[in-house]
Amino acid sequence: MKGGVRLQQRVEELCGAAIRALAADPLLRFRGRRLVRGDRPVALHALHLAPSLEDDDFTSFRGVADGLALRVAFSDPALHARMAPPVPYERRIFDLLEQFRAESLVAERWPGARRNLRHRHEQWSLAFHHDGLTATVQGLLFYAAVQVCRARVMAEPVVEETEDRIESSRMQLAPRLGVALAGLRRERFDQTAYAPHALSVAHTLATLLAQADEASARQPAAQVDRERRLRLSLWLQAETGDEALPAADAGRRDHVGGAGPPYRIFTTAYDRVLRAGPLVRAELLATYRERLDTLAGASGLNVPRLAREFKALLALPERDGWSGAQEEGVVDGRRLAQLVASPTERRLFRQERQEPTADCVLAFLVDCSGSMKQHMETVALLVDAAARALELAGVTCEVLGFSTGDWNGGRARKDWLRAGRPPRPGRLNEAWHLVFKDAETPWRRGRRDVAALLRPELFREGIDGEALQWACDRLRARTQRRRIVVAISDGCPMDGATTLANDDPLLETHLRAVVDREARRGEVEVCAIGVGLDLGALYPRSRVLDIGARPGHAWFAEMMRLIGPSAAR
């Protein structure tokens, strides 16, 4: 599943770059599988702009990217929203016609974009047809209208494979839509002038679909036809939202913020909070430390420079006494006698001295799940260098991790089996919370234990929500003014036994709930670094670590943007 999510992320990165270039908008990007401008979703609604990795090729995704870019560049969303009809049937068709208008404005100097758009439309059309939706009167009527409208607006032929199939429906639509179709093509350069023709098409087609639906309902039909009509009807009546594309999350977004059934744990008898260092033989741990030092030396990281930058980012001015003998400031009564002895003396003042102090504690929470094994050297190098730099900057730092005591549930699952497999048992594994370096231990004494991050046997499965709650509770007990948890992960929570024994995405739902709850409490800042993957769907504050890049300052620049004061606001 994580491999599929990673592939989806890579495709969206490439498509996002194309969208930014074509739309000339550097703020556009995919975040959490939605197109956003900065932090706000871009509302774009068109059925053919929702491809899937399973059924569509990369050219289809390029066509989607080009279509989204043209919609952003040539369509005014506020004007579109004002002119959109209130009836769901009509509004969906109106949305689709506006997308066709935007695509028709593709520049002649972009023949590749035009080919991509055509390819995507054909892929969607054939999928609609092969799925059996054109087997009903309503589906065929809707499909024919889409083909005719796009062909007229884009000045392109209809899809050849289904041309004969839609011929009778085209004849039925021609006298009713002829004038409006001509207006669509003629006014495509002016959104305001185009809208009345689009509204006329939407109203006429919605009326025809409703009539066809009533006629079909009065006649006996096979169950499969009823199901096909229902699927088309549900799509046409669906409410549009702010998502550019349907979210391809690993699970549903249910029960966030306390709604729905509470998070469940079958047993906590085998849960442990462990120091990571003693879990590795001393000789092997020394080897890991030597290897980590070698990696750090080869990377060329300038730790003192990083420390200065962290201090400038996190430190705040604090009172640190007074500086006397100043030429301006507050009068220093102890020097007034000097004014009598030397009337020309000007250094009679004192100024409050302020020293930047980092009153902050930061905890790295490392996902020690099996899929992170391939990145453990990268993550260990990042965390080790950051911990050293933060300590030099005066920031208290913890290095924490989480894993499970065994694969596939371990002893907790065995207890569940002995209990007769009760349904919905909740979390079904042995949760391990690992301390690689605590806040009280300086880096020089804790550096050996940090190297335990290179121990592959510690990486099993991940129960992220409980680990995040544990890390936040640890920081809440600290006295520092600012408390930050930086989760480092490569995707969604995953525990095989829990997933198989429950019928809902329990772990992911709980993680979202914890992130949301901590954001509302405001005592601990929660953010995340995605290892080659955007975690924006799980953590509102997140950055992506480019694991393909050479280790260097760019890694830490992303981290500083993540934890800076502006990010906290």
C-alpha positions in Angstrom: 0.0 0.0 0.0 2.8 2.4 0.8 4.4 1.6 -2.5 1.2 2.7 -4.3 1.0 5.8 -2.2 4.6 6.6 -3.1 4.0 6.1 -6.8 0.9 8.4 -6.6 3.0 11.0 -4.8 5.6 10.9 -7.5 3.1 11.2 -10.3 1.5 14.2 -8.5 4.9 15.9 -8.1 5.4 15.7 -11.8 1.9 16.8 -12.6 2.2 19.6 -10.0 5.3 21.0 -11.8 3.4 21.0 -15.1 0.4 22.8 -13.6 2.7 25.5 -12.1 4.4 26.0 -15.4 1.3 26.1 -17.6 -0.8 28.2 -15.1 2.2 30.5 -14.3 1.3 30.2 -10.6 4.2 29.1 -8.4 1.9 28.5 -5.4 0.0 25.6 -7.0 0.9 22.1 -5.8 -0.7 18.8 -4.8 -0.9 18.4 -1.1 -2.6 15.4 0.5 -3.8 14.5 -3.0 -5.6 17.7 -3.5 -4.6 20.7 -5.7 -4.0 23.7 -3.4 -2.8 27.2 -3.8 -0.7 27.9 -0.8 -2.8 26.3 2.0 -6.2 26.6 0.3 -7.8 23.9 -1.8 -8.6 24.8 -5.4 -12.2 23.9 -6.3 -12.3 22.2 -9.7 -15.2 19.9 -10.7 -15.1 17.6 -13.7 -15.7 13.9 -13.8 -12.9 13.2 -16.3 -10.3 14.9 -14.0 -10.2 12.0 -11.6 -7.9 9.2 -12.9 -6.5 6.3 -11.0 -3.2 4.5 -11.0 -4.9 1.2 -11.5 -6.8 2.0 -14.6 -5.1 4.9 -16.4 -1.7 5.5 -17.9 0.7 8.4 -17.3 -0.5 10.4 -20.3 -3.9 10.5 -18.7 -2.4 12.1 -15.6 -0.6 14.6 -17.9 -3.9 15.4 -19.5 -5.5 15.9 -16.0 -2.6 18.2 -15.1 -3.0 20.2 -18.3 -6.8 20.5 -17.8 -6.3 21.7 -14.2 -3.8 24.3 -15.3 -6.0 25.6 -18.0 -9.0 25.8 -15.6 -6.9 27.8 -13.1 -5.5 30.1 -15.8 -8.7 30.8 -17.8 -11.6 30.4 -15.4 -12.7 32.8 -12.7 -14.0 30.6 -9.8 -15.9 33.4 -8.1 -17.8 34.3 -11.4 -18.4 30.6 -12.0 -19.9 30.1 -8.6 -22.2 33.1 -8.9 -23.6 31.9 -12.3 -23.8 28.2 -11.4 -27.4 26.9 -11.2 -28.6 25.6 -7.8 -30.0 22.3 -9.1 -27.4 19.5 -8.7 -28.1 17.9 -12.1 -27.6 21.2 -13.9 -24.7 22.4 -11.8 -22.7 19.3 -12.6 -23.2 19.7 -16.3 -22.5 23.5 -16.0 -19.2 22.6 -14.2 -18.2 20.2 -17.0 -19.0 22.7 -19.8 -16.8 25.3 -18.1 -14.0 22.8 -18.0 -14.4 22.2 -21.7 -14.3 26.0 -22.3 -11.0 26.3 -20.4 -9.5 23.3 -22.3 -10.5 24.9 -25.6 -8.2 27.8 -24.9 -5.0 25.7 -25.0 -2.4 27.6 -27.0 -1.4 26.5 -30.4 2.2 26.4 -29.3 1.3 23.6 -26.8 0.4 20.7 -29.2 1.5 18.2 -26.5 -1.0 19.6 -24.0 -3.8 19.3 -26.6 -2.8 15.7 -27.3 -2.8 15.0 -23.5 -6.3 16.5 -23.1 -7.6 14.5 -26.0 -6.1 11.3 -24.7 -7.6 11.9 -21.2 -11.0 12.6 -22.6 -10.9 9.4 -24.7 -9.7 7.3 -21.7 -12.6 8.6 -19.6 -15.1 8.1 -22.4 -14.1 4.5 -23.1 -14.1 3.7 -19.4 -17.6 5.2 -19.1 -18.8 3.1 -22.1 -17.1 -0.1 -21.1 -18.4 0.1 -17.6 -21.9 -0.3 -19.0 -23.3 3.1 -18.3 -24.2 3.8 -21.9 -26.5 0.7 -21.8 -29.3 2.8 -20.2 -31.3 5.5 -21.9 -30.1 8.1 -19.4 -26.5 7.1 -19.5 -26.4 7.1 -23.3 -28.1 10.5 -23.4 -25.7 12.0 -21.0 -22.7 10.4 -22.7 -23.9 11.7 -26.1 -24.3 15.2 -24.8 -20.8 15.2 -23.3 -19.3 14.0 -26.6 -21.3 16.5 -28.7 -20.6 19.5 -26.4 -16.8 18.8 -26.2 -16.6 18.2 -29.9 -18.3 21.5 -30.6 -16.3 23.6 -28.1 -12.9 22.0 -28.9 -13.6 21.7 -32.7 -12.6 18.0 -32.5 -14.3 14.8 -33.6 -16.2 12.7 -31.1 -14.6 9.4 -29.8 -14.5 7.2 -32.9 -15.2 3.9 -31.1 -18.5 5.1 -29.8 -19.6 7.3 -32.7 -22.1 4.8 -34.0 -23.4 4.2 -30.6 -24.4 7.8 -29.9 -25.8 8.6 -33.4 -29.5 8.3 -32.5 -29.0 10.4 -29.3 -27.1 13.0 -31.3 -30.1 13.4 -33.6 -32.4 13.7 -30.6 -30.2 16.4 -29.1 -29.5 18.4 -32.2 -32.7 20.4 -32.4 -32.8 21.1 -28.7 -29.1 22.1 -28.2 -28.2 23.5 -31.6 -28.4 27.2 -30.9 -26.7 26.9 -27.5 -23.9 24.7 -28.9 -23.1 27.4 -31.5 -23.0 30.0 -28.7 -20.6 27.8 -26.7 -18.1 27.7 -29.5 -18.6 31.4 -30.4 -18.3 32.8 -26.9 -15.6 30.5 -25.4 -13.1 33.4 -25.0 -15.5 35.3 -22.7 -16.6 33.4 -19.5 -19.5 35.8 -18.9 -20.9 35.5 -22.4 -20.3 31.8 -22.4 -22.3 31.1 -19.2 -25.9 31.7 -20.5 -25.3 29.2 -23.3 -23.9 26.7 -20.8 -26.8 27.2 -18.5 -29.2 26.6 -21.4 -27.5 23.3 -22.3 -27.4 22.3 -18.6 -31.1 23.0 -18.1 -32.2 21.3 -21.3 -30.1 18.2 -20.7 -31.2 17.9 -17.1 -34.8 18.1 -18.2 -34.2 15.3 -20.8 -32.5 13.2 -18.2 -35.3 13.6 -15.7 -37.9 12.7 -18.3 -35.9 9.6 -19.4 -35.5 8.6 -15.8 -39.3 8.8 -15.2 -40.0 6.8 -18.4 -37.5 4.1 -17.4 -39.0 3.9 -13.9 -42.4 3.1 -15.3 -41.1 0.2 -17.4 -39.9 -3.2 -16.1 -36.1 -3.3 -16.2 -33.4 -5.7 -15.1 -31.7 -5.1 -11.8 -28.5 -4.3 -13.5 -30.1 -1.4 -15.4 -31.6 0.0 -12.2 -28.1 -0.1 -10.6 -26.6 1.7 -13.6 -29.3 4.4 -13.6 -28.7 4.8 -9.8 -24.9 5.2 -10.3 -25.4 7.9 -12.9 -28.1 9.6 -10.9 -25.9 9.6 -7.7 -23.0 11.2 -9.6 -25.2 13.9 -11.2 -26.9 14.8 -7.8 -23.7 14.7 -5.8 -22.7 17.8 -4.0 -19.5 19.4 -5.2 -16.9 20.3 -2.6 -13.5 22.0 -2.4 -11.4 19.0 -3.5 -9.6 19.1 -6.8 -9.3 15.4 -7.0 -10.8 12.7 -4.8 -8.5 11.9 -1.9 -6.7 8.7 -2.3 -6.0 8.2 1.4 -5.3 4.8 2.7 -8.4 4.9 4.8 -11.5 6.9 5.5 -11.5 10.1 7.4 -14.1 9.0 9.9 -14.4 9.6 13.7 -12.0 12.5 13.7 -12.3 14.9 16.7 -14.2 12.6 18.9 -17.0 11.6 16.5 -17.9 7.9 16.1 -16.7 5.0 18.2 -13.6 5.6 20.4 -10.2 4.3 19.8 -9.9 0.7 21.1 -7.0 -1.3 22.5 -7.4 -5.0 23.0 -4.7 -5.3 25.7 -1.8 -3.1 27.0 -0.2 -6.0 28.9 2.7 -6.2 26.5 3.2 -2.5 25.8 6.7 -1.1 26.7 8.6 2.1 27.0 12.2 1.1 26.3 15.6 2.8 26.1 16.9 1.8 22.6 20.6 1.6 23.4 20.4 -1.5 25.7 18.4 -3.3 23.0 21.6 -3.5 20.9 24.8 -5.4 22.0 27.5 -2.9 23.0 30.0 -4.0 20.4 27.4 -3.8 17.6 26.2 -0.4 18.9 29.9 0.9 18.7 30.0 -0.3 15.1 26.8 1.5 14.3 28.2 4.7 15.9 31.3 4.5 13.9 29.3 4.0 10.7 27.1 7.0 11.5 30.2 9.1 12.2 31.6 8.1 8.8 28.4 9.1 7.1 28.4 12.4 8.9 32.0 13.1 7.8 31.3 12.2 4.2 28.2 14.5 4.1 30.2 17.6 4.9 27.5 19.0 7.2 28.5 22.2 9.0 27.0 21.6 12.4 28.1 25.0 13.9 26.5 26.8 11.0 23.3 24.8 11.6 23.4 25.7 15.3 23.6 29.4 14.5 20.7 29.1 12.2 18.6 27.1 14.7 19.4 29.7 17.4 18.4 32.6 15.1 15.2 30.8 14.3 14.2 29.6 17.8 15.8 32.0 20.3 14.0 35.0 21.8 15.5 38.0 23.5 15.7 37.6 27.3 16.9 40.2 30.0 20.5 39.6 31.0 21.4 42.5 33.2 22.6 46.0 32.4 25.4 47.6 30.4 26.8 50.8 32.0 28.8 53.7 30.7 26.6 54.3 27.7 26.0 57.6 25.9 22.2 57.1 25.8 19.6 55.1 27.7 18.4 55.2 31.3 20.3 57.6 33.6 22.7 55.7 35.9 22.5 57.3 39.4 25.8 55.8 40.3 27.6 58.0 37.7 26.1 61.4 38.6 29.1 62.3 40.7 31.3 61.9 37.6 29.2 64.6 35.9 30.1 67.0 38.7 33.8 66.2 38.4 33.8 66.2 34.6 30.9 68.3 33.1 31.7 67.1 29.5 31.3 63.5 30.4 28.5 61.9 28.3 28.7 58.2 29.4 26.2 58.6 32.2 23.5 56.1 31.1 22.9 52.4 31.2 21.0 50.1 28.8 19.2 46.9 29.5 21.2 44.0 28.0 19.3 41.2 26.2 20.6 37.9 25.2 18.9 35.5 22.7 17.7 32.4 24.6 16.1 29.4 23.1 13.4 28.5 25.6 12.3 25.5 23.5 12.2 21.7 23.6 12.0 19.7 20.4 11.4 15.9 20.1 12.0 13.9 17.0 9.6 11.0 16.7 10.9 8.4 14.3 8.7 5.9 12.6 10.5 2.6 13.1 8.2 0.5 10.8 9.5 -2.0 8.4 9.2 0.2 5.3 11.5 2.7 7.0 14.5 0.3 7.0 15.6 1.4 3.6 15.8 5.0 4.8 17.3 4.4 8.3 20.8 5.7 7.4 19.3 8.9 6.0 17.0 9.4 9.0 19.7 8.6 11.5 22.1 11.1 9.9 19.4 13.8 9.8 18.4 13.3 13.4 21.9 12.9 14.8 23.2 16.1 13.1 20.0 18.0 14.1 20.3 16.9 17.7 23.9 18.1 17.9 23.1 21.5 16.3 20.0 22.0 18.5 22.1 21.4 21.6 24.7 23.9 20.5 21.9 26.4 19.9 20.6 25.9 23.5 17.5 23.9 22.4 16.6 20.9 24.5 16.2 17.9 22.2 14.8 14.4 22.5 15.1 11.5 20.0 12.2 9.1 20.3 10.8 6.3 18.1 8.0 3.8 17.9 7.7 0.2 16.7 6.0 -3.0 17.8 7.3 -5.9 19.9 6.6 -8.4 17.1 5.2 -8.9 13.6 1.5 -9.7 13.0 0.2 -8.9 16.5 2.6 -10.9 18.7 1.3 -12.0 22.1 -1.6 -9.6 21.9 -3.0 -11.3 18.9 -2.5 -14.7 20.5 -4.6 -13.5 23.5 -7.3 -12.4 21.1 -7.3 -15.8 19.4 -7.6 -17.6 22.8 -10.5 -15.2 23.7 -12.5 -16.5 20.7 -11.7 -13.7 18.2 -14.2 -11.1 19.5 -15.1 -8.6 16.7 -13.6 -5.2 16.5 -10.9 -5.8 19.0 -9.1 -2.5 18.4 -5.3 -2.2 18.3 -3.9 -5.7 18.3 -0.2 -5.6 18.8 2.5 -4.9 21.4 3.3 -1.2 21.2 6.9 -0.2 21.8 7.9 3.4 22.5 11.6 3.8 22.2 13.8 6.5 23.8 17.1 7.0 21.8 18.0 10.2 23.7 16.0 11.9 26.4 15.9 15.6 27.2 18.2 15.4 30.2 21.0 13.5 28.4 23.5 15.7 26.5 24.3 14.6 22.9 27.9 13.7 23.8 26.6 11.1 26.4 23.6 10.0 24.3 25.3 9.7 20.9 25.9 6.0 21.2 22.3 5.3 21.8 21.2 7.5 18.9 23.2 5.1 16.6 20.6 2.3 17.6 18.5 3.8 14.8 20.7 1.7 12.5 19.5 -1.5 14.1 17.2 -3.2 11.4 15.6 -5.6 14.0 13.9 -2.6 15.7 11.9 -1.8 12.6 8.6 -3.8 12.6 5.2 -2.1 12.4 3.9 1.3 13.3 1.1 2.5 15.6 1.6 6.3 15.0 -1.3 7.8 16.9 -0.4 6.3 20.3 3.3 7.2 19.8 2.4 10.8 18.9 0.3 11.1 22.0 3.1 9.7 24.1 5.6 12.1 22.7 3.3 15.1 23.3 2.6 14.0 26.9 6.4 13.8 27.5 6.9 17.4 26.2 3.9 18.7 28.1 5.7 17.8 31.3 8.6 20.1 30.3 8.9 23.7 31.5 10.0 25.2 28.3 7.8 27.9 26.7 7.7 26.3 23.3 7.3 22.6 22.7 7.6 20.9 19.3 7.2 17.3 18.1 8.6 16.5 14.6 7.3 13.2 13.4 9.5 11.5 10.7 7.6 8.9 8.7 7.1 7.5 5.2 3.4 7.1 5.2 0.3 6.0 7.0 0.1 3.9 10.2 0.3 0.2 9.5 -0.1 -2.9 11.7 -1.2 -6.1 9.9 -3.0 -7.7 12.8 -5.0 -4.6 13.7 -6.0 -3.9 10.0 -7.2 -7.5 9.4 -9.2 -7.7 12.7 -11.1 -4.4 12.4 -13.5 -3.2 9.7 -12.4 0.4 9.9 -9.1 2.3 9.4 -8.6 2.4 13.1 -5.0 3.5 13.3 -5.1 6.2 10.7 -8.3 7.6 12.1 -6.7 7.7 15.6 -3.6 9.5 14.3 -5.8 12.2 12.6 -7.7 12.6 15.9 -4.5 13.0 17.9 -3.1 15.6 15.5 -6.4 17.5 15.5 -6.7 17.3 19.3 -3.1 18.6 19.9 -3.7 21.4 17.4 -6.8 22.5 19.4 -5.0 22.3 22.7 -2.1 24.4 21.4 0.3 23.2 24.1 2.5 21.2 21.8 3.2 22.0 18.1 2.9 18.9 15.9 4.6 18.8 12.5 6.0 16.1 10.3 8.8 15.3 7.8 7.7 12.9 5.0 10.5 10.6 3.9 10.0 10.8 0.2 6.3 11.3 0.7 4.0 14.2 1.4 2.2 13.7 4.7 -0.1 16.6 4.3 -3.2 14.4 4.4 -2.2 13.4 8.0 -0.3 16.4 9.3 -1.4 19.9 8.3 2.2 21.1 9.0 4.6 19.0 7.0 7.5 19.0 4.6 8.9 16.4 2.3 12.5 15.2 2.7 14.1 14.6 -0.7 15.8 11.3 0.0 17.3 11.2 -3.5 19.3 14.4 -2.9 22.8 14.4 -1.5 22.9 15.0 2.3 23.4 18.7 2.8 22.0 22.0 4.0 18.8 21.7 2.0 17.5 19.0 4.3 17.8 21.3 7.3 16.4 24.3 5.4 13.1 22.4 4.9 13.2 21.5 8.7 13.7 25.2 9.6 10.8 26.3 7.4 8.7 23.7 9.2 9.5 24.7 12.8 10.0 28.4 12.3 7.7 30.9 14.1 5.8 31.8 10.9 5.0 28.1 10.3 3.5 27.9 13.9 1.1 30.8 13.1 
